[in-house]
Amino acid sequence: MTMPTNSPENPWGPPPTGAPFPGMPQPLMQQPRNGLGVAALVVGVVGVVFGFIYFMFWLSGPLGVLALIFGIVGLGRVRKGQATNKAMAIAGIALGGVATALAVIGLVVTVLMVKNGTEGLKDIENVEVTASPTDPADGATSPSEDEAADDKPLAFGKAMAYEDGVKVIVGKPAKYKPDEFSAGHKAGNTAVQVKVTIVNGTKKPLDITLALPTGKGGDGAEAEMVFDGHYATKPFTGKLLPGKQAVSQFTFSLTPTAAKELQVEVSPDMDHEDGIWVGPTK
């Protein structure tokens, strides 16, 4: 007697006729690559926090740059469908820009404080005791017209020449359009960029790292410096060798009521007086 192939007593028999075949395994879902977006947000937050702590602001600079890089790459992954945390990436980019701006602001404030302290010491050293506090000393003369003219603002494109051979030139302002991830620029304001040229006519290297200009609008209020991914502002770095020149650009955000005129003050280093340039933005 033959045992049926599909009977419980014959488990090794072939499957009964008409039995369905097992289905194909489902493909595994790829996990979203959200790491860079999260990293951009965390690093950006830490960078902003350091930016508000005195003597720690310099850490916000590299942290801000890292947050920008992580955020931009993370946003690229979102656009390719490899990540899902678009909001985190954008927030990281924004915080990275703020952290970078805070680092620059902290540097500018520190430079101005040191510069003012140095000038105060120079004033103390230059004080002379006279016979009379009210009458001029014998032989004293009033400043000449040429000396007074040195204090007048320069037109854009003109050179500020120092006695040791150093020259500074601030070019004519040009309108600038910051990108969507810029820092320091507000909607409705006008961004204006100037190119600053420093010429070292001395016989020794000139450290131009602290050659940071300040800008003011037509109303006299200080304008905020603009930073973005296309180098709206690119500070000077390092030392300038004798006979060489360096060119960099700086962008300022002017309010609508102050956008017709720009005033720029800058010196090549802390040992030279500031030059002042004033002129229309058009």
C-alpha atoms as an extended CHARMM CRD file, in Angstrom:
* protein
*
       282  EXT
         1         1  MET       CA              0.0000000000        0.0000000000        0.0000000000  PROA      1               0.0000000000
         2         2  THR       CA              1.4410000000        3.4270000000       -1.0090000000  PROA      2               0.0000000000
         3         3  MET       CA              1.4880000000        6.2140000000        1.6080000000  PROA      3               0.0000000000
         4         4  PRO       CA              0.0860000000        9.5720000000        0.3770000000  PROA      4               0.0000000000
         5         5  THR       CA              2.8200000000       12.1410000000       -0.2750000000  PROA      5               0.0000000000
         6         6  ASN       CA              1.0480000000       14.8030000000        1.7210000000  PROA      6               0.0000000000
         7         7  SER       CA              0.1120000000       12.7300000000        4.7540000000  PROA      7               0.0000000000
         8         8  PRO       CA              1.3740000000       13.6610000000        8.2440000000  PROA      8               0.0000000000
         9         9  GLU       CA              3.1080000000       10.2930000000        8.4480000000  PROA      9               0.0000000000
        10        10  ASN       CA              5.4150000000       11.2300000000        5.5310000000  PROA      10              0.0000000000
        11        11  PRO       CA              6.8660000000       14.6710000000        6.3420000000  PROA      11              0.0000000000
        12        12  TRP       CA              9.7340000000       14.1260000000        3.8460000000  PROA      12              0.0000000000
        13        13  GLY       CA              7.4570000000       13.7980000000        0.8850000000  PROA      13              0.0000000000
        14        14  PRO       CA              7.1340000000       16.4760000000       -1.8020000000  PROA      14              0.0000000000
        15        15  PRO       CA              4.5910000000       19.2550000000       -1.2270000000  PROA      15              0.0000000000
        16        16  PRO       CA              1.0940000000       18.5860000000       -2.4970000000  PROA      16              0.0000000000
        17        17  THR       CA              0.2670000000       19.6230000000       -5.9910000000  PROA      17              0.0000000000
        18        18  GLY       CA             -0.8170000000       23.2760000000       -6.2390000000  PROA      18              0.0000000000
        19        19  ALA       CA              0.8950000000       24.4180000000       -3.0150000000  PROA      19              0.0000000000
        20        20  PRO       CA              2.0460000000       28.0850000000       -3.2290000000  PROA      20              0.0000000000
        21        21  PHE       CA              5.7560000000       28.9170000000       -3.2660000000  PROA      21              0.0000000000
        22        22  PRO       CA              7.0980000000       31.1530000000       -0.4840000000  PROA      22              0.0000000000
        23        23  GLY       CA              7.2460000000       34.8530000000       -1.3900000000  PROA      23              0.0000000000
        24        24  MET       CA             10.4090000000       36.8940000000       -2.0610000000  PROA      24              0.0000000000
        25        25  PRO       CA             11.9380000000       38.6160000000        1.0000000000  PROA      25              0.0000000000
        26        26  GLN       CA             11.1200000000       42.3220000000        1.3180000000  PROA      26              0.0000000000
        27        27  PRO       CA             14.0680000000       44.7170000000        0.7660000000  PROA      27              0.0000000000
        28        28  LEU       CA             15.4230000000       46.3590000000        3.9290000000  PROA      28              0.0000000000
        29        29  MET       CA             14.5540000000       50.0540000000        4.3780000000  PROA      29              0.0000000000
        30        30  GLN       CA             17.6560000000       52.2960000000        4.3750000000  PROA      30              0.0000000000
        31        31  GLN       CA             18.0740000000       54.1580000000        7.6440000000  PROA      31              0.0000000000
        32        32  PRO       CA             18.1300000000       57.9760000000        7.2490000000  PROA      32              0.0000000000
        33        33  ARG       CA             21.5940000000       59.5160000000        7.5890000000  PROA      33              0.0000000000
        34        34  ASN       CA             20.6900000000       62.2920000000       10.0100000000  PROA      34              0.0000000000
        35        35  GLY       CA             24.0070000000       62.4540000000       11.8440000000  PROA      35              0.0000000000
        36        36  LEU       CA             25.3940000000       65.5920000000       10.2040000000  PROA      36              0.0000000000
        37        37  GLY       CA             22.1930000000       67.5550000000       10.7360000000  PROA      37              0.0000000000
        38        38  VAL       CA             22.2080000000       66.6900000000       14.4310000000  PROA      38              0.0000000000
        39        39  ALA       CA             25.9210000000       67.4970000000       14.6840000000  PROA      39              0.0000000000
        40        40  ALA       CA             25.3790000000       70.8830000000       12.9950000000  PROA      40              0.0000000000
        41        41  LEU       CA             22.6540000000       71.7870000000       15.4830000000  PROA      41              0.0000000000
        42        42  VAL       CA             24.6470000000       70.7010000000       18.5490000000  PROA      42              0.0000000000
        43        43  VAL       CA             27.9070000000       72.3370000000       17.4390000000  PROA      43              0.0000000000
        44        44  GLY       CA             26.0380000000       75.5090000000       16.4550000000  PROA      44              0.0000000000
        45        45  VAL       CA             24.3870000000       75.7810000000       19.8760000000  PROA      45              0.0000000000
        46        46  VAL       CA             27.7070000000       75.2590000000       21.6670000000  PROA      46              0.0000000000
        47        47  GLY       CA             29.3800000000       77.8280000000       19.4050000000  PROA      47              0.0000000000
        48        48  VAL       CA             26.7270000000       80.4620000000       20.1520000000  PROA      48              0.0000000000
        49        49  VAL       CA             27.0470000000       79.8130000000       23.8930000000  PROA      49              0.0000000000
        50        50  PHE       CA             30.8260000000       80.2780000000       23.7540000000  PROA      50              0.0000000000
        51        51  GLY       CA             30.3240000000       83.4490000000       21.7020000000  PROA      51              0.0000000000
        52        52  PHE       CA             28.6540000000       85.1410000000       24.6700000000  PROA      52              0.0000000000
        53        53  ILE       CA             31.4000000000       84.1760000000       27.1510000000  PROA      53              0.0000000000
        54        54  TYR       CA             34.2320000000       86.6940000000       27.3890000000  PROA      54              0.0000000000
        55        55  PHE       CA             37.7040000000       85.2420000000       26.7280000000  PROA      55              0.0000000000
        56        56  MET       CA             35.9680000000       82.1680000000       25.2500000000  PROA      56              0.0000000000
        57        57  PHE       CA             34.4820000000       83.8470000000       22.1800000000  PROA      57              0.0000000000
        58        58  TRP       CA             37.3750000000       82.6840000000       19.9990000000  PROA      58              0.0000000000
        59        59  LEU       CA             36.0980000000       79.1060000000       20.2960000000  PROA      59              0.0000000000
        60        60  SER       CA             32.8300000000       80.0840000000       18.6320000000  PROA      60              0.0000000000
        61        61  GLY       CA             34.7060000000       80.7990000000       15.3880000000  PROA      61              0.0000000000
        62        62  PRO       CA             35.8820000000       77.2600000000       14.5320000000  PROA      62              0.0000000000
        63        63  LEU       CA             32.7060000000       75.7860000000       16.0280000000  PROA      63              0.0000000000
        64        64  GLY       CA             30.5980000000       78.0580000000       13.8470000000  PROA      64              0.0000000000
        65        65  VAL       CA             32.5280000000       77.0530000000       10.7290000000  PROA      65              0.0000000000
        66        66  LEU       CA             32.0720000000       73.3650000000       11.5960000000  PROA      66              0.0000000000
        67        67  ALA       CA             28.3450000000       73.8970000000       12.1380000000  PROA      67              0.0000000000
        68        68  LEU       CA             28.0920000000       75.5770000000        8.7330000000  PROA      68              0.0000000000
        69        69  ILE       CA             29.9140000000       72.7020000000        7.0380000000  PROA      69              0.0000000000
        70        70  PHE       CA             27.9040000000       70.0020000000        8.8110000000  PROA      70              0.0000000000
        71        71  GLY       CA             24.6430000000       71.8110000000        8.1280000000  PROA      71              0.0000000000
        72        72  ILE       CA             25.3270000000       72.3750000000        4.4280000000  PROA      72              0.0000000000
        73        73  VAL       CA             26.3670000000       68.7480000000        3.8780000000  PROA      73              0.0000000000
        74        74  GLY       CA             23.4020000000       67.5300000000        5.9440000000  PROA      74              0.0000000000
        75        75  LEU       CA             21.0320000000       69.6930000000        3.8970000000  PROA      75              0.0000000000
        76        76  GLY       CA             22.5150000000       68.1690000000        0.7560000000  PROA      76              0.0000000000
        77        77  ARG       CA             21.6910000000       64.7020000000        2.0840000000  PROA      77              0.0000000000
        78        78  VAL       CA             18.1230000000       65.8120000000        2.7490000000  PROA      78              0.0000000000
        79        79  ARG       CA             17.7620000000       66.9870000000       -0.8380000000  PROA      79              0.0000000000
        80        80  LYS       CA             19.0710000000       63.6270000000       -2.0550000000  PROA      80              0.0000000000
        81        81  GLY       CA             16.5720000000       61.7650000000        0.1040000000  PROA      81              0.0000000000
        82        82  GLN       CA             19.2860000000       60.2930000000        2.3250000000  PROA      82              0.0000000000
        83        83  ALA       CA             18.2300000000       62.2010000000        5.4590000000  PROA      83              0.0000000000
        84        84  THR       CA             15.0010000000       63.4910000000        6.9740000000  PROA      84              0.0000000000
        85        85  ASN       CA             16.0770000000       66.2150000000        9.4300000000  PROA      85              0.0000000000
        86        86  LYS       CA             15.9400000000       69.2790000000        7.1750000000  PROA      86              0.0000000000
        87        87  ALA       CA             14.9510000000       71.5870000000       10.0310000000  PROA      87              0.0000000000
        88        88  MET       CA             17.9590000000       70.5370000000       12.1180000000  PROA      88              0.0000000000
        89        89  ALA       CA             20.3600000000       71.1200000000        9.2250000000  PROA      89              0.0000000000
        90        90  ILE       CA             18.9590000000       74.5940000000        8.5190000000  PROA      90              0.0000000000
        91        91  ALA       CA             19.0200000000       75.4790000000       12.2190000000  PROA      91              0.0000000000
        92        92  GLY       CA             22.6340000000       74.2990000000       12.4180000000  PROA      92              0.0000000000
        93        93  ILE       CA             23.5820000000       76.5020000000        9.4510000000  PROA      93              0.0000000000
        94        94  ALA       CA             21.8940000000       79.5290000000       11.0090000000  PROA      94              0.0000000000
        95        95  LEU       CA             23.5030000000       78.9480000000       14.4060000000  PROA      95              0.0000000000
        96        96  GLY       CA             26.8780000000       78.3930000000       12.7420000000  PROA      96              0.0000000000
        97        97  GLY       CA             26.5980000000       81.7760000000       11.0410000000  PROA      97              0.0000000000
        98        98  VAL       CA             25.6480000000       83.4460000000       14.3240000000  PROA      98              0.0000000000
        99        99  ALA       CA             28.5500000000       81.7620000000       16.1500000000  PROA      99              0.0000000000
       100       100  THR       CA             31.0010000000       82.9130000000       13.4670000000  PROA      100             0.0000000000
       101       101  ALA       CA             29.6510000000       86.4570000000       13.6520000000  PROA      101             0.0000000000
       102       102  LEU       CA             29.9680000000       86.4610000000       17.4520000000  PROA      102             0.0000000000
       103       103  ALA       CA             33.6030000000       85.3720000000       17.1470000000  PROA      103             0.0000000000
       104       104  VAL       CA             34.3600000000       88.2510000000       14.7780000000  PROA      104             0.0000000000
       105       105  ILE       CA             32.4810000000       90.7470000000       16.9650000000  PROA      105             0.0000000000
       106       106  GLY       CA             34.4020000000       89.5410000000       20.0170000000  PROA      106             0.0000000000
       107       107  LEU       CA             37.6770000000       89.9360000000       18.1260000000  PROA      107             0.0000000000
       108       108  VAL       CA             36.7600000000       93.4600000000       17.0000000000  PROA      108             0.0000000000
       109       109  VAL       CA             35.7570000000       94.4830000000       20.5340000000  PROA      109             0.0000000000
       110       110  THR       CA             38.9950000000       93.0760000000       21.9560000000  PROA      110             0.0000000000
       111       111  VAL       CA             41.0820000000       94.8510000000       19.3070000000  PROA      111             0.0000000000
       112       112  LEU       CA             39.3280000000       98.1590000000       19.9790000000  PROA      112             0.0000000000
       113       113  MET       CA             39.8290000000       97.7850000000       23.7330000000  PROA      113             0.0000000000
       114       114  VAL       CA             43.5350000000       97.0400000000       23.3070000000  PROA      114             0.0000000000
       115       115  LYS       CA             43.8980000000       99.8580000000       20.7920000000  PROA      115             0.0000000000
       116       116  ASN       CA             42.1950000000      102.3910000000       23.0580000000  PROA      116             0.0000000000
       117       117  GLY       CA             44.3920000000      101.2770000000       25.9450000000  PROA      117             0.0000000000
       118       118  THR       CA             47.5150000000      101.6910000000       23.8130000000  PROA      118             0.0000000000
       119       119  GLU       CA             46.4650000000      105.1540000000       22.6760000000  PROA      119             0.0000000000
       120       120  GLY       CA             45.7820000000      106.1120000000       26.2960000000  PROA      120             0.0000000000
       121       121  LEU       CA             49.3040000000      105.0840000000       27.2740000000  PROA      121             0.0000000000
       122       122  LYS       CA             50.7250000000      107.0940000000       24.3630000000  PROA      122             0.0000000000
       123       123  ASP       CA             48.7710000000      110.1640000000       25.4820000000  PROA      123             0.0000000000
       124       124  ILE       CA             50.1530000000      109.8090000000       29.0060000000  PROA      124             0.0000000000
       125       125  GLU       CA             53.7100000000      109.4880000000       27.6810000000  PROA      125             0.0000000000
       126       126  ASN       CA             53.2980000000      112.5790000000       25.4920000000  PROA      126             0.0000000000
       127       127  VAL       CA             52.0450000000      114.8700000000       28.3100000000  PROA      127             0.0000000000
       128       128  GLU       CA             54.3950000000      117.8200000000       28.8880000000  PROA      128             0.0000000000
       129       129  VAL       CA             54.4040000000      120.1030000000       31.9440000000  PROA      129             0.0000000000
       130       130  THR       CA             54.2070000000      123.7860000000       30.9260000000  PROA      130             0.0000000000
       131       131  ALA       CA             54.9290000000      126.9290000000       32.9340000000  PROA      131             0.0000000000
       132       132  SER       CA             51.3330000000      128.0890000000       32.6110000000  PROA      132             0.0000000000
       133       133  PRO       CA             48.3090000000      125.7960000000       32.2460000000  PROA      133             0.0000000000
       134       134  THR       CA             46.3460000000      128.4640000000       30.3970000000  PROA      134             0.0000000000
       135       135  ASP       CA             48.8280000000      130.3710000000       28.2300000000  PROA      135             0.0000000000
       136       136  PRO       CA             50.7370000000      128.7210000000       25.3740000000  PROA      136             0.0000000000
       137       137  ALA       CA             54.4580000000      128.2750000000       25.8290000000  PROA      137             0.0000000000
       138       138  ASP       CA             56.8680000000      130.7020000000       24.2040000000  PROA      138             0.0000000000
       139       139  GLY       CA             57.3930000000      129.9350000000       20.5500000000  PROA      139             0.0000000000
       140       140  ALA       CA             54.2960000000      127.7030000000       20.2800000000  PROA      140             0.0000000000
       141       141  THR       CA             52.4480000000      127.9090000000       16.9840000000  PROA      141             0.0000000000
       142       142  SER       CA             49.0350000000      126.7840000000       15.8830000000  PROA      142             0.0000000000
       143       143  PRO       CA             48.7170000000      123.8240000000       13.5120000000  PROA      143             0.0000000000
       144       144  SER       CA             49.1310000000      124.7160000000        9.8650000000  PROA      144             0.0000000000
       145       145  GLU       CA             46.3690000000      124.3270000000        7.3040000000  PROA      145             0.0000000000
       146       146  ASP       CA             48.1670000000      121.3330000000        5.7850000000  PROA      146             0.0000000000
       147       147  GLU       CA             48.3320000000      119.5650000000        9.1400000000  PROA      147             0.0000000000
       148       148  ALA       CA             44.6450000000      120.2370000000        9.7660000000  PROA      148             0.0000000000
       149       149  ALA       CA             43.8370000000      118.8700000000        6.3310000000  PROA      149             0.0000000000
       150       150  ASP       CA             45.3260000000      115.5050000000        7.3450000000  PROA      150             0.0000000000
       151       151  ASP       CA             42.3820000000      114.9920000000        9.6840000000  PROA      151             0.0000000000
       152       152  LYS       CA             39.8140000000      115.4210000000        6.9340000000  PROA      152             0.0000000000
       153       153  PRO       CA             38.0720000000      112.2820000000        5.6150000000  PROA      153             0.0000000000
       154       154  LEU       CA             39.3020000000      110.8310000000        2.3520000000  PROA      154             0.0000000000
       155       155  ALA       CA             37.2120000000      110.0590000000       -0.6920000000  PROA      155             0.0000000000
       156       156  PHE       CA             36.8380000000      106.4030000000       -1.6090000000  PROA      156             0.0000000000
       157       157  GLY       CA             39.6600000000      105.3360000000       -3.8890000000  PROA      157             0.0000000000
       158       158  LYS       CA             42.1640000000      107.7330000000       -2.2800000000  PROA      158             0.0000000000
       159       159  ALA       CA             45.1940000000      106.4670000000       -0.3510000000  PROA      159             0.0000000000
       160       160  MET       CA             46.0410000000      107.0700000000        3.2850000000  PROA      160             0.0000000000
       161       161  ALA       CA             49.8520000000      107.3460000000        3.2500000000  PROA      161             0.0000000000
       162       162  TYR       CA             51.8630000000      106.9940000000        6.4530000000  PROA      162             0.0000000000
       163       163  GLU       CA             55.3500000000      108.3880000000        7.0270000000  PROA      163             0.0000000000
       164       164  ASP       CA             56.9250000000      104.9310000000        7.2400000000  PROA      164             0.0000000000
       165       165  GLY       CA             55.7670000000      103.9890000000        3.7340000000  PROA      165             0.0000000000
       166       166  VAL       CA             52.5910000000      102.0710000000        4.5650000000  PROA      166             0.0000000000
       167       167  LYS       CA             49.5040000000      102.9060000000        2.5030000000  PROA      167             0.0000000000
       168       168  VAL       CA             45.8320000000      102.0010000000        2.8920000000  PROA      168             0.0000000000
       169       169  ILE       CA             43.2350000000      102.4160000000        0.1520000000  PROA      169             0.0000000000
       170       170  VAL       CA             39.4860000000      101.8620000000        0.5280000000  PROA      170             0.0000000000
       171       171  GLY       CA             37.7690000000      101.3840000000       -2.8220000000  PROA      171             0.0000000000
       172       172  LYS       CA             34.3940000000      102.7340000000       -3.8730000000  PROA      172             0.0000000000
       173       173  PRO       CA             31.3850000000      100.9560000000       -2.3330000000  PROA      173             0.0000000000
       174       174  ALA       CA             29.4500000000       98.4640000000       -4.4450000000  PROA      174             0.0000000000
       175       175  LYS       CA             26.0760000000       96.8650000000       -3.7920000000  PROA      175             0.0000000000
       176       176  TYR       CA             26.2720000000       93.2510000000       -2.6100000000  PROA      176             0.0000000000
       177       177  LYS       CA             23.6100000000       90.5360000000       -2.4080000000  PROA      177             0.0000000000
       178       178  PRO       CA             24.2040000000       88.2110000000        0.5720000000  PROA      178             0.0000000000
       179       179  ASP       CA             23.2150000000       84.5660000000        0.1970000000  PROA      179             0.0000000000
       180       180  GLU       CA             20.3700000000       82.9220000000        2.0980000000  PROA      180             0.0000000000
       181       181  PHE       CA             22.6400000000       81.7530000000        4.9150000000  PROA      181             0.0000000000
       182       182  SER       CA             24.2460000000       85.1390000000        5.6240000000  PROA      182             0.0000000000
       183       183  ALA       CA             24.8400000000       86.5350000000        9.0970000000  PROA      183             0.0000000000
       184       184  GLY       CA             24.7160000000       90.2030000000       10.0680000000  PROA      184             0.0000000000
       185       185  HSD       CA             22.2770000000       91.2760000000        7.3410000000  PROA      185             0.0000000000
       186       186  LYS       CA             18.6130000000       92.0490000000        7.9400000000  PROA      186             0.0000000000
       187       187  ALA       CA             15.7870000000       91.9870000000        5.4120000000  PROA      187             0.0000000000
       188       188  GLY       CA             15.1510000000       95.4610000000        4.0350000000  PROA      188             0.0000000000
       189       189  ASN       CA             18.7210000000       96.6480000000        4.6030000000  PROA      189             0.0000000000
       190       190  THR       CA             21.2040000000       97.4090000000        1.8460000000  PROA      190             0.0000000000
       191       191  ALA       CA             24.4570000000       95.4370000000        1.8130000000  PROA      191             0.0000000000
       192       192  VAL       CA             27.4610000000       97.4290000000        0.5780000000  PROA      192             0.0000000000
       193       193  GLN       CA             30.9300000000       95.9780000000       -0.0350000000  PROA      193             0.0000000000
       194       194  VAL       CA             34.2800000000       97.7880000000       -0.1490000000  PROA      194             0.0000000000
       195       195  LYS       CA             37.7160000000       96.4680000000       -1.0720000000  PROA      195             0.0000000000
       196       196  VAL       CA             40.5790000000       97.4500000000        1.2170000000  PROA      196             0.0000000000
       197       197  THR       CA             44.1680000000       97.4660000000       -0.0710000000  PROA      197             0.0000000000
       198       198  ILE       CA             47.1940000000       97.6010000000        2.2270000000  PROA      198             0.0000000000
       199       199  VAL       CA             50.6430000000       98.3370000000        0.7700000000  PROA      199             0.0000000000
       200       200  ASN       CA             53.7410000000       97.6410000000        2.8530000000  PROA      200             0.0000000000
       201       201  GLY       CA             56.3550000000      100.1840000000        1.8030000000  PROA      201             0.0000000000
       202       202  THR       CA             58.5600000000       99.5240000000        4.8210000000  PROA      202             0.0000000000
       203       203  LYS       CA             61.5830000000       97.2660000000        5.1070000000  PROA      203             0.0000000000
       204       204  LYS       CA             60.0520000000       94.8290000000        7.5960000000  PROA      204             0.0000000000
       205       205  PRO       CA             56.9880000000       92.5570000000        7.6370000000  PROA      205             0.0000000000
       206       206  LEU       CA             53.6980000000       94.1540000000        8.6620000000  PROA      206             0.0000000000
       207       207  ASP       CA             51.1750000000       92.1340000000       10.6780000000  PROA      207             0.0000000000
       208       208  ILE       CA             47.7660000000       93.0090000000        9.1760000000  PROA      208             0.0000000000
       209       209  THR       CA             45.6750000000       90.4700000000       11.0910000000  PROA      209             0.0000000000
       210       210  LEU       CA             44.0160000000       93.2380000000       13.1270000000  PROA      210             0.0000000000
       211       211  ALA       CA             43.2260000000       95.4650000000       10.1410000000  PROA      211             0.0000000000
       212       212  LEU       CA             39.4620000000       95.3000000000       10.7010000000  PROA      212             0.0000000000
       213       213  PRO       CA             37.4570000000       98.2520000000        9.3710000000  PROA      213             0.0000000000
       214       214  THR       CA             34.3460000000       99.6700000000       10.9670000000  PROA      214             0.0000000000
       215       215  GLY       CA             31.4750000000      101.0250000000        8.9020000000  PROA      215             0.0000000000
       216       216  LYS       CA             28.8320000000      103.6620000000        9.5840000000  PROA      216             0.0000000000
       217       217  GLY       CA             25.7780000000      104.6480000000        7.6050000000  PROA      217             0.0000000000
       218       218  GLY       CA             24.5910000000      108.0950000000        6.6570000000  PROA      218             0.0000000000
       219       219  ASP       CA             22.9400000000      108.5250000000       10.0590000000  PROA      219             0.0000000000
       220       220  GLY       CA             26.2290000000      107.9810000000       11.8950000000  PROA      220             0.0000000000
       221       221  ALA       CA             25.1520000000      104.6840000000       13.4480000000  PROA      221             0.0000000000
       222       222  GLU       CA             27.6060000000      101.7880000000       13.2300000000  PROA      222             0.0000000000
       223       223  ALA       CA             26.7470000000       99.2660000000       10.5160000000  PROA      223             0.0000000000
       224       224  GLU       CA             26.9290000000       95.5450000000       11.1320000000  PROA      224             0.0000000000
       225       225  MET       CA             29.4540000000       93.4790000000        9.1960000000  PROA      225             0.0000000000
       226       226  VAL       CA             27.9870000000       90.8160000000        6.8800000000  PROA      226             0.0000000000
       227       227  PHE       CA             29.2770000000       87.2470000000        6.5250000000  PROA      227             0.0000000000
       228       228  ASP       CA             28.1010000000       84.5240000000        4.1580000000  PROA      228             0.0000000000
       229       229  GLY       CA             29.3160000000       81.4800000000        2.2660000000  PROA      229             0.0000000000
       230       230  HSD       CA             30.6670000000       83.5730000000       -0.6300000000  PROA      230             0.0000000000
       231       231  TYR       CA             33.0840000000       85.6390000000        1.4830000000  PROA      231             0.0000000000
       232       232  ALA       CA             31.0230000000       88.8100000000        1.7530000000  PROA      232             0.0000000000
       233       233  THR       CA             33.6260000000       89.7110000000        4.3660000000  PROA      233             0.0000000000
       234       234  LYS       CA             37.1180000000       88.2210000000        4.2650000000  PROA      234             0.0000000000
       235       235  PRO       CA             39.4130000000       89.5830000000        7.0120000000  PROA      235             0.0000000000
       236       236  PHE       CA             43.1400000000       89.9880000000        6.4940000000  PROA      236             0.0000000000
       237       237  THR       CA             45.4320000000       87.3140000000        7.9220000000  PROA      237             0.0000000000
       238       238  GLY       CA             49.1390000000       86.9270000000        8.6310000000  PROA      238             0.0000000000
       239       239  LYS       CA             52.0220000000       89.2460000000        7.8280000000  PROA      239             0.0000000000
       240       240  LEU       CA             52.5370000000       91.3710000000        4.7220000000  PROA      240             0.0000000000
       241       241  LEU       CA             56.1130000000       91.2740000000        3.4190000000  PROA      241             0.0000000000
       242       242  PRO       CA             58.0020000000       94.4550000000        2.4240000000  PROA      242             0.0000000000
       243       243  GLY       CA             57.0850000000       95.7060000000       -1.0390000000  PROA      243             0.0000000000
       244       244  LYS       CA             53.9190000000       93.5880000000       -1.1800000000  PROA      244             0.0000000000
       245       245  GLN       CA             50.2450000000       94.4950000000       -1.0500000000  PROA      245             0.0000000000
       246       246  ALA       CA             47.1480000000       92.6680000000        0.1840000000  PROA      246             0.0000000000
       247       247  VAL       CA             43.5350000000       93.1410000000       -0.9000000000  PROA      247             0.0000000000
       248       248  SER       CA             40.4420000000       91.9590000000        0.9280000000  PROA      248             0.0000000000
       249       249  GLN       CA             36.7490000000       92.7920000000        0.9980000000  PROA      249             0.0000000000
       250       250  PHE       CA             34.3580000000       93.8180000000        3.7570000000  PROA      250             0.0000000000
       251       251  THR       CA             30.5690000000       94.1060000000        3.5660000000  PROA      251             0.0000000000
       252       252  PHE       CA             28.3030000000       96.2320000000        5.7580000000  PROA      252             0.0000000000
       253       253  SER       CA             24.5290000000       96.1750000000        6.2290000000  PROA      253             0.0000000000
       254       254  LEU       CA             22.9840000000       99.6650000000        6.0600000000  PROA      254             0.0000000000
       255       255  THR       CA             19.4700000000      100.5240000000        7.1920000000  PROA      255             0.0000000000
       256       256  PRO       CA             17.1200000000      102.0690000000        4.5900000000  PROA      256             0.0000000000
       257       257  THR       CA             17.4450000000      105.5410000000        6.1200000000  PROA      257             0.0000000000
       258       258  ALA       CA             21.2560000000      105.4070000000        6.1650000000  PROA      258             0.0000000000
       259       259  ALA       CA             22.0190000000      103.5830000000        2.9200000000  PROA      259             0.0000000000
       260       260  LYS       CA             22.9640000000      106.6040000000        0.8030000000  PROA      260             0.0000000000
       261       261  GLU       CA             26.3200000000      107.2200000000        2.4800000000  PROA      261             0.0000000000
       262       262  LEU       CA             29.0550000000      105.0540000000        3.9690000000  PROA      262             0.0000000000
       263       263  GLN       CA             31.8920000000      105.9110000000        6.3420000000  PROA      263             0.0000000000
       264       264  VAL       CA             34.7700000000      103.4570000000        6.7640000000  PROA      264             0.0000000000
       265       265  GLU       CA             37.5390000000      103.6560000000        9.3550000000  PROA      265             0.0000000000
       266       266  VAL       CA             40.5330000000      101.3250000000        9.2220000000  PROA      266             0.0000000000
       267       267  SER       CA             44.2360000000      101.1650000000       10.0330000000  PROA      267             0.0000000000
       268       268  PRO       CA             46.8100000000       98.5900000000        8.8980000000  PROA      268             0.0000000000
       269       269  ASP       CA             47.6580000000       97.6600000000       12.5150000000  PROA      269             0.0000000000
       270       270  MET       CA             47.4770000000       99.0430000000       16.0400000000  PROA      270             0.0000000000
       271       271  ASP       CA             50.6310000000      101.1420000000       15.5860000000  PROA      271             0.0000000000
       272       272  HSD       CA             49.0590000000      103.3400000000       12.8930000000  PROA      272             0.0000000000
       273       273  GLU       CA             46.2480000000      105.8600000000       13.1680000000  PROA      273             0.0000000000
       274       274  ASP       CA             42.8920000000      105.1090000000       11.5780000000  PROA      274             0.0000000000
       275       275  GLY       CA             42.1470000000      106.5530000000        8.1810000000  PROA      275             0.0000000000
       276       276  ILE       CA             38.5840000000      107.7090000000        7.4780000000  PROA      276             0.0000000000
       277       277  TRP       CA             36.8360000000      107.4120000000        4.1250000000  PROA      277             0.0000000000
       278       278  VAL       CA             33.3920000000      108.8930000000        3.4280000000  PROA      278             0.0000000000
       279       279  GLY       CA             31.2840000000      108.9460000000        0.3020000000  PROA      279             0.0000000000
       280       280  PRO       CA             28.0330000000      107.9770000000       -1.3870000000  PROA      280             0.0000000000
       281       281  THR       CA             27.1440000000      104.3260000000       -1.8660000000  PROA      281             0.0000000000
       282       282  LYS       CA             26.0840000000      104.8070000000       -5.5020000000  PROA      282             0.0000000000
